[in-house]
Each structure stands twice: as C-alpha cells, then as structure tokens.
Amino acid sequence: MTTKKHAAGPRRQPWRAFVGLEVGTALWRTPEGQWVVVWRGERVPFVLNTRSEWNRVVTEGESALTADASGRVLRNGALIAPGDPAWIVPPEVRANAVC
C-alpha cells in the first residue's frame, strides 16, 4: 500500500492576512482556529473582525463577534461557552487593540 505525503505549504504570518496591519497589532486566534483582528468599539468594548469582515470594512453592528471588557467573546450578543477560558481574548491582545 502506497501512502501519499503532502508537503506543507508555506505558512504566512497571521498579520499578513490582514491588509494594512502591523506586526504588533491585536490579532487573536479563536478556539475555532480563525484569526481575528481586535479593535475597540463604541457600543461594545471590543469588536473581533474576521479577515473578510476586515477587508470589507464592516461596521461595529455588522460584526458577528464582539468581546466585553473582560475579554469574554460573544457571538451576535450571546456569550460563547460561558466559563470557558479559551473564549476569552487575552489581556495583552486587548491592550494592543486597534483604536
């Protein structure tokens, strides 16, 4: 039996997936494996944009993911996995949030 091995493709640094962001910008990987950019909202403490949302420049109200002041992530206004520390945006990422 022959097995086929696939060579791993080149991996881009996560910040390169988001046009116009610098290395120190607040990027966070959700437990679902999706990279998001964290920015400060006006109605909610933090907004988490996926790459497609970031590139389309969606407004705060259009983004599905947000986070409260403690970093707990909400999807469409409801907490995701309450009490699960994996769904809390780390303090160092929140501190570097895009203004």
Secondary structure, DSSP 8 states (H G I E B T S, - for coil): -------------GGGGSTT--TTS-EEE-TTS-EEEEEE-SSSSEEEE-HHHHHHT--GGG-SEEE-TT-BEEETTEESSTT-GGGB--HHHHHT-B-
